[in-house]
């Protein structure tokens, strides 16, 4: 059995199966490039979080789907029916959530560099909760609030706990600077948090929660640091409560995802939830609910990108499988993040003789347009179908029309 096989992705008669369907036949039916998502895999991942909370938590849990991972309407409706909430980062995401049937009370808007136009859009929606990303944001919030004099606007504070974690410096969202030296733009500095709560209340807002987000792409080796961040969150919540602000919820953000590489340990989600639950209980917090914001974890390995091989090219000793899609239009992560890895499988012949080191090259006018460099696989043939795994998160949602190429079709099965 291959390390990447799951209940969703399997091999039968040396051909890749997606949710029990032959991948090459799906490609023939719907065309390539093609995103394929599995309902059952998404629901199974949701159930893992829900069940872990049920085992360890005496208060309600909120599983807030990070829509930026994948805004497919079918996925949103699936999670809404299951009882999920939404983490939205733009007014358009808020609107999409409402159209998918989520009530405003189950939507958290977490913006950054938020404009007055953004605020006007979300303040108009009664019941929505708005995260405050900066103390300086309150001036704009107060000005826009004056346009809604009769509206009670629920707010929470996104704070920066001083430490962050992510698979790439560009995916770290807390701390002072990323590993590459980039200053972190997100969240309220620790020393300012209580003052932000006080000023928000003076301005007529209703503070209800505390939020943090460390970054994206945690693996097992990150667990010790993540526990430290949980401890800091609980301590900050105690400060906020002591200052006279009862908290409706604590939101620990997201960050944990599927297994992209064989060599990486899987982040222990159940242990993480147990640690959060125990830390909150030991601290004696009066908070009424706990929240997480899974995106990658729910949909990452529930998605596959199917690509057709047009021809195989040899140049200066390099062998290229030239496919009918480009990274920026389908799976942008390898082109954006040098550390991003997606396993690539020949869906037509998963294993076999004649293996070679293949670079999977896209059809865009960009040298960085490669899905994978020098991957060992059976030498592809014209007409074969290649499957890029873990393509459910931050693929379609980040895809562009670069070179005026169309964004591919999506199928939820």
MARVO-852262 format. One record per residue (C-alpha): residue number from 1; x, y, z; residue in three letters. Coordinates in Angstrom, 2 decimals, padded with zeros to 5 digits. Layout:
# MARVO-852262
num/c1/c2/c3/residu
NUM/X/Y/Z/Ala
...
# end
This chain:
# MARVO-852262
num/c1/c2/c3/residu
1/000.00/000.00/000.00/Unk
2/001.31/003.43/-000.89/Unk
3/001.78/005.90/001.97/Unk
4/-000.62/008.38/000.35/Unk
5/-003.56/005.98/000.01/Unk
6/-006.69/006.73/002.06/Unk
7/-010.33/005.68/002.02/Unk
8/-010.71/008.31/-000.70/Unk
9/-007.58/007.62/-002.81/Unk
10/-006.86/003.97/-003.57/Unk
11/-005.28/001.78/-006.24/Unk
12/-007.09/-001.03/-008.06/Unk
13/-005.57/-003.04/-010.90/Unk
14/-002.71/-000.52/-011.05/Unk
15/-005.11/002.36/-011.75/Unk
16/-005.90/005.23/-009.42/Unk
17/-009.36/005.28/-007.87/Unk
18/-010.97/008.45/-006.47/Unk
19/-013.84/007.71/-004.10/Unk
20/-014.29/004.38/-005.88/Unk
21/-014.26/005.93/-009.36/Unk
22/-011.54/005.31/-011.91/Unk
23/-009.53/008.55/-012.16/Unk
24/-008.75/008.16/-015.88/Unk
25/-012.43/007.53/-016.63/Unk
26/-013.39/010.66/-014.69/Unk
27/-010.85/012.59/-016.75/Unk
28/-012.32/011.21/-019.95/Unk
29/-015.88/012.03/-018.91/Unk
30/-015.34/015.56/-017.64/Unk
31/-012.13/016.57/-019.41/Unk
32/-008.83/017.79/-018.02/Unk
33/-007.63/019.70/-016.13/Unk
34/-010.19/018.68/-013.52/Unk
35/-010.61/019.13/-009.77/Unk
36/-012.25/016.15/-008.07/Unk
37/-013.46/016.41/-004.45/Unk
38/-014.88/013.75/-002.13/Unk
39/-017.91/014.44/000.07/Unk
40/-017.21/011.41/002.29/Unk
41/-013.60/012.41/002.94/Unk
42/-014.59/015.93/003.97/Unk
43/-017.27/014.62/006.32/Unk
44/-014.87/012.06/007.79/Unk
45/-012.35/014.79/008.58/Unk
46/-015.09/016.97/010.10/Unk
47/-016.21/014.06/012.27/Unk
48/-012.67/013.58/013.64/Unk
49/-012.66/017.12/015.03/Unk
50/-016.26/016.96/016.21/Unk
51/-015.77/013.62/017.97/Unk
52/-012.55/014.80/019.66/Unk
53/-014.31/017.86/021.05/Unk
54/-017.21/015.69/022.23/Unk
55/-014.79/013.47/024.16/Unk
56/-012.90/016.27/025.89/Unk
57/-015.09/019.36/026.05/Unk
58/-018.01/020.15/028.34/Unk
59/-019.01/023.31/026.46/Unk
60/-020.06/023.76/022.82/Unk
61/-017.46/023.62/020.05/Unk
62/-017.50/025.64/016.85/Unk
63/-015.85/024.16/013.78/Unk
64/-015.39/027.27/011.64/Unk
65/-014.45/026.27/008.11/Unk
66/-011.75/028.57/006.71/Unk
67/-013.46/029.34/003.42/Unk
68/-010.26/030.71/001.88/Unk
69/-009.10/027.08/001.57/Unk
70/-011.84/026.26/-000.95/Unk
71/-015.09/028.20/-001.50/Unk
72/-016.85/025.53/-003.60/Unk
73/-020.59/025.96/-003.00/Unk
74/-021.20/022.23/-002.70/Unk
75/-018.56/021.95/000.02/Unk
76/-020.04/024.91/001.87/Unk
77/-023.56/023.44/001.79/Unk
78/-022.18/020.09/002.96/Unk
79/-020.51/021.66/005.98/Unk
80/-023.47/023.89/006.75/Unk
81/-025.77/020.86/006.94/Unk
82/-023.22/019.15/009.22/Unk
83/-023.40/022.07/011.67/Unk
84/-020.27/023.94/010.67/Unk
85/-019.50/027.63/011.03/Unk
86/-017.55/029.90/008.65/Unk
87/-014.30/031.80/008.99/Unk
88/-014.52/034.50/006.28/Unk
89/-011.72/036.91/005.39/Unk
90/-013.49/039.21/002.92/Unk
91/-016.99/040.62/002.43/Unk
92/-017.33/038.46/-000.69/Unk
93/-016.64/035.35/001.40/Unk
94/-019.28/036.52/003.87/Unk
95/-021.76/036.95/001.04/Unk
96/-020.88/033.50/-000.32/Unk
97/-021.44/031.94/003.10/Unk
98/-024.87/033.56/003.40/Unk
99/-025.84/032.37/-000.08/Unk
100/-024.82/028.84/000.93/Unk
101/-027.32/029.05/003.79/Unk
102/-025.14/029.91/006.78/Unk
103/-026.94/032.21/009.20/Unk
104/-024.96/035.38/010.08/Unk
105/-024.66/034.15/013.66/Unk
106/-022.40/031.33/012.40/Unk
107/-020.01/033.59/010.46/Unk
108/-016.85/035.23/011.79/Unk
109/-015.32/037.96/009.62/Unk
110/-011.56/038.21/010.07/Unk
111/-010.10/040.85/007.79/Unk
112/-006.73/042.59/007.64/Unk
113/-006.03/046.09/006.31/Unk
114/-009.82/046.41/006.47/Unk
115/-011.28/049.30/004.47/Unk
116/-014.29/051.38/005.41/Unk
117/-016.06/049.81/002.45/Unk
118/-015.36/046.35/003.90/Unk
119/-016.67/047.43/007.29/Unk
120/-019.80/048.95/005.76/Unk
121/-020.54/045.63/004.06/Unk
122/-020.18/043.48/007.17/Unk
123/-021.74/045.92/009.65/Unk
124/-024.89/045.82/007.53/Unk
125/-025.32/042.12/008.43/Unk
126/-026.97/041.72/011.80/Unk
127/-025.63/038.89/013.96/Unk
128/-022.23/038.64/012.28/Unk
129/-019.10/038.79/014.47/Unk
130/-016.23/041.01/013.29/Unk
131/-012.65/040.37/014.35/Unk
132/-010.55/043.42/015.22/Unk
133/-007.10/043.00/013.65/Unk
134/-005.50/046.23/014.87/Unk
135/-005.99/048.83/017.58/Unk
136/-005.73/051.46/014.87/Unk
137/-008.67/049.85/013.03/Unk
138/-011.06/051.09/015.71/Unk
139/-011.11/054.65/014.34/Unk
140/-012.50/053.46/011.01/Unk
141/-014.85/051.06/012.77/Unk
142/-016.28/053.86/014.91/Unk
143/-016.78/056.11/011.89/Unk
144/-018.65/053.43/009.96/Unk
145/-020.66/052.36/013.01/Unk
146/-022.22/055.82/013.11/Unk
147/-024.05/054.86/009.91/Unk
148/-025.78/052.03/011.84/Unk
149/-026.92/053.78/015.03/Unk
150/-029.48/051.14/016.03/Unk
151/-027.26/048.12/015.31/Unk
152/-025.48/046.11/018.02/Unk
153/-022.24/045.00/016.40/Unk
154/-020.50/041.97/017.86/Unk
155/-016.70/042.05/017.81/Unk
156/-013.81/039.88/018.86/Unk
157/-010.11/040.66/019.06/Unk
158/-007.51/038.87/017.01/Unk
159/-004.34/039.06/019.03/Unk
160/-000.78/038.14/018.09/Unk
161/000.67/035.86/020.79/Unk
162/004.25/036.59/019.76/Unk
163/004.97/033.20/018.20/Unk
164/003.85/031.70/014.91/Unk
165/004.29/028.57/012.85/Unk
166/003.84/027.59/009.21/Unk
167/005.26/025.32/006.53/Unk
168/006.69/028.37/004.73/Unk
169/007.66/031.89/005.89/Unk
170/004.82/033.28/003.77/Unk
171/002.32/031.15/005.70/Unk
172/003.30/032.31/009.21/Unk
173/000.69/034.68/010.67/Unk
174/001.90/035.43/014.21/Unk
175/005.10/036.51/015.93/Unk
176/007.27/039.53/015.14/Unk
177/008.80/038.40/011.83/Unk
178/008.78/035.36/009.55/Unk
179/011.93/033.29/009.14/Unk
180/012.75/035.29/006.01/Unk
181/012.56/038.56/007.92/Unk
182/009.12/039.70/006.78/Unk
183/007.31/041.66/009.54/Unk
184/004.06/039.94/010.55/Unk
185/001.08/042.19/009.76/Unk
186/-001.61/040.26/011.63/Unk
187/-003.20/040.75/015.02/Unk
188/-003.11/043.05/018.04/Unk
189/000.10/043.15/020.05/Unk
190/-000.21/041.45/023.43/Unk
191/000.21/044.60/025.52/Unk
192/-002.64/046.34/023.65/Unk
193/-005.31/043.62/023.85/Unk
194/-007.16/044.69/027.01/Unk
195/-007.12/048.33/025.93/Unk
196/-008.70/047.33/022.60/Unk
197/-011.49/045.54/024.48/Unk
198/-012.05/048.64/026.62/Unk
199/-012.08/051.06/023.72/Unk
200/-014.33/048.82/021.63/Unk
201/-016.89/048.79/024.44/Unk
202/-016.66/052.57/024.93/Unk
203/-017.34/053.01/021.21/Unk
204/-020.54/051.00/021.52/Unk
205/-019.38/047.64/020.17/Unk
206/-020.14/044.38/021.96/Unk
207/-016.87/042.45/022.61/Unk
208/-017.58/038.70/022.70/Unk
209/-014.43/036.77/021.83/Unk
210/-010.66/036.36/021.63/Unk
211/-008.97/034.91/018.56/Unk
212/-005.52/033.84/017.42/Unk
213/-004.02/032.25/014.32/Unk
214/-000.40/031.09/014.16/Unk
215/000.03/030.07/010.53/Unk
216/-000.62/027.22/008.12/Unk
217/000.81/023.76/007.55/Unk
218/001.69/022.38/010.98/Unk
219/003.29/018.94/011.28/Unk
220/003.90/016.76/014.34/Unk
221/007.17/018.51/015.10/Unk
222/005.27/021.78/015.62/Unk
223/003.13/020.44/018.45/Unk
224/005.35/021.66/021.30/Unk
225/005.30/025.24/020.02/Unk
226/001.57/025.08/019.38/Unk
227/000.98/023.99/022.98/Unk
228/002.92/027.05/024.14/Unk
229/000.62/029.23/022.03/Unk
230/-002.42/027.59/023.65/Unk
231/-001.02/028.41/027.08/Unk
232/-000.50/032.04/026.05/Unk
233/-004.04/032.24/024.71/Unk
234/-005.51/030.91/027.94/Unk
235/-003.44/033.35/029.99/Unk
236/-004.55/036.25/027.82/Unk
237/-008.18/035.15/028.16/Unk
238/-007.78/035.24/031.95/Unk
239/-006.48/038.81/031.69/Unk
240/-009.45/039.80/029.56/Unk
241/-011.95/038.20/031.92/Unk
242/-010.25/039.80/034.94/Unk
243/-010.58/043.18/033.22/Unk
244/-014.34/042.71/033.21/Unk
245/-015.05/041.22/029.80/Unk
246/-016.94/037.90/029.85/Unk
247/-015.95/035.91/026.78/Unk
248/-018.50/034.07/024.72/Unk
249/-015.80/032.17/022.80/Unk
250/-012.10/031.51/022.36/Unk
251/-011.02/030.84/018.78/Unk
252/-007.67/029.07/018.39/Unk
253/-007.59/029.44/014.61/Unk
254/-006.40/026.78/012.21/Unk
255/-003.04/025.61/010.89/Unk
256/-003.13/021.81/010.96/Unk
257/-003.47/020.05/007.64/Unk
258/-003.17/016.77/005.75/Unk
259/000.01/014.85/005.05/Unk
260/001.72/016.28/001.99/Unk
261/005.05/014.44/002.39/Unk
262/005.91/010.90/003.47/Unk
263/008.76/012.23/005.59/Unk
264/006.56/014.60/007.61/Unk
265/004.84/013.52/010.81/Unk
266/001.10/014.10/010.92/Unk
267/-000.03/016.79/013.35/Unk
268/-001.85/015.13/016.29/Unk
269/-005.23/016.84/015.98/Unk
270/-006.97/014.82/018.69/Unk
271/-004.13/015.50/021.15/Unk
272/-004.29/019.19/020.27/Unk
273/-008.01/019.37/021.00/Unk
274/-007.51/017.51/024.27/Unk
275/-004.76/019.95/025.28/Unk
276/-006.91/022.99/024.48/Unk
277/-009.89/021.58/026.38/Unk
278/-007.82/020.70/029.45/Unk
279/-006.01/024.04/029.48/Unk
280/-009.27/025.99/029.39/Unk
281/-010.81/023.81/032.10/Unk
282/-007.77/024.10/034.41/Unk
283/-007.73/027.87/034.05/Unk
284/-011.32/028.08/035.25/Unk
285/-012.34/030.29/032.34/Unk
286/-016.03/031.11/032.05/Unk
287/-015.94/031.05/028.27/Unk
288/-019.06/029.51/026.73/Unk
289/-017.61/027.96/023.54/Unk
290/-014.31/027.01/021.90/Unk
291/-013.59/027.33/018.19/Unk
292/-011.14/026.00/015.63/Unk
293/-010.80/027.09/011.99/Unk
294/-009.80/024.06/009.91/Unk
295/-009.41/024.59/006.19/Unk
296/-006.62/022.40/004.85/Unk
297/-007.48/019.65/007.30/Unk
298/-011.06/019.36/006.07/Unk
299/-010.55/019.62/002.33/Unk
300/-006.84/019.33/001.55/Unk
301/-006.53/015.60/000.91/Unk
302/-010.17/015.40/-000.21/Unk
303/-009.19/016.93/-003.54/Unk
304/-007.23/015.74/-006.58/Unk
305/-006.22/017.62/-009.73/Unk
306/-006.29/015.46/-012.88/Unk
307/-004.04/016.50/-015.78/Unk
308/-003.71/015.03/-019.24/Unk
309/-000.25/014.27/-020.65/Unk
310/000.09/015.82/-024.11/Unk
311/003.59/014.53/-024.82/Unk
312/006.90/013.67/-023.16/Unk
313/009.84/015.92/-023.96/Unk
314/013.58/015.32/-023.57/Unk
315/015.95/018.29/-023.44/Unk
316/019.57/018.40/-022.23/Unk
317/019.02/015.19/-020.30/Unk
318/015.84/016.42/-018.61/Unk
319/012.58/014.53/-019.14/Unk
320/009.33/016.50/-019.02/Unk
321/005.76/015.27/-018.88/Unk
322/004.04/018.18/-020.66/Unk
323/000.49/018.45/-019.31/Unk
324/-002.62/020.37/-020.29/Unk
325/-002.81/022.64/-017.25/Unk
326/-000.65/025.29/-015.60/Unk
327/000.18/025.59/-011.93/Unk
328/-001.10/029.17/-011.58/Unk
329/-004.45/028.12/-013.07/Unk
330/-004.86/024.83/-011.17/Unk
331/-002.43/024.06/-008.30/Unk
332/-000.57/027.32/-007.62/Unk
333/001.09/026.26/-004.35/Unk
334/004.30/024.78/-005.87/Unk
335/004.81/027.93/-007.92/Unk
336/004.17/030.28/-004.98/Unk
337/005.85/028.42/-002.12/Unk
338/009.19/026.75/-002.83/Unk
339/008.59/024.35/000.07/Unk
340/005.15/023.23/-001.11/Unk
341/005.02/019.59/-002.20/Unk
342/002.21/017.66/-003.85/Unk
343/002.56/013.96/-004.56/Unk
344/002.02/013.19/-008.26/Unk
345/000.76/009.80/-009.44/Unk
346/000.33/008.37/-012.91/Unk
347/-003.35/007.54/-012.60/Unk
348/-003.27/005.42/-015.75/Unk
349/-000.39/003.25/-014.52/Unk
350/000.38/003.84/-010.84/Unk
351/003.32/001.43/-010.80/Unk
352/005.33/-000.43/-013.38/Unk
353/008.66/-000.84/-015.11/Unk
354/010.45/001.81/-017.10/Unk
355/010.54/004.34/-014.27/Unk
356/012.27/007.64/-014.83/Unk
357/012.82/010.96/-013.10/Unk
358/010.14/013.20/-014.54/Unk
359/009.53/016.92/-014.25/Unk
360/005.83/017.62/-014.64/Unk
361/005.66/020.81/-016.71/Unk
362/002.62/023.03/-017.16/Unk
363/001.46/024.93/-020.23/Unk
364/002.23/028.47/-019.02/Unk
365/004.92/030.87/-020.20/Unk
366/006.78/030.75/-016.87/Unk
367/009.87/028.69/-015.94/Unk
368/008.47/028.12/-012.46/Unk
369/005.37/026.48/-013.93/Unk
370/006.19/022.96/-012.78/Unk
371/004.00/020.77/-010.59/Unk
372/006.91/018.64/-009.44/Unk
373/010.59/018.38/-010.26/Unk
374/012.29/015.09/-011.12/Unk
375/009.68/012.79/-009.61/Unk
376/010.25/009.06/-010.01/Unk
377/007.32/007.39/-011.79/Unk
378/006.59/005.08/-014.73/Unk
379/007.51/007.02/-017.87/Unk
380/004.27/008.71/-018.93/Unk
381/002.82/008.33/-022.40/Unk
382/000.75/010.72/-024.43/Unk
383/-002.84/010.33/-023.24/Unk
384/-001.96/009.24/-019.70/Unk
385/-003.63/011.01/-016.79/Unk
386/-001.52/012.37/-013.93/Unk
387/-003.08/013.02/-010.52/Unk
388/-001.78/015.80/-008.29/Unk
389/-002.81/014.81/-004.76/Unk
390/-003.84/017.01/-001.83/Unk
391/-005.32/019.54/-004.24/Unk
392/-008.45/020.33/-002.24/Unk
393/-007.08/023.33/-000.32/Unk
394/-005.52/026.55/-001.60/Unk
395/-005.58/025.35/-005.18/Unk
396/-008.86/026.39/-006.80/Unk
397/-009.15/029.26/-004.32/Unk
398/-005.73/030.63/-005.35/Unk
399/-006.01/029.82/-009.06/Unk
400/-005.75/032.67/-011.56/Unk
401/-006.32/033.28/-015.25/Unk
402/-002.61/033.86/-015.90/Unk
403/-001.87/033.65/-019.65/Unk
404/-005.67/033.99/-020.01/Unk
405/-006.05/030.30/-019.30/Unk
406/-009.39/029.16/-017.95/Unk
407/-009.80/027.86/-014.42/Unk
408/-010.76/024.17/-014.56/Unk
409/-014.06/022.50/-013.83/Unk
410/-014.76/021.13/-010.33/Unk
411/-016.61/017.89/-009.52/Unk
412/-017.83/016.91/-006.03/Unk
413/-018.50/013.18/-005.81/Unk
# end
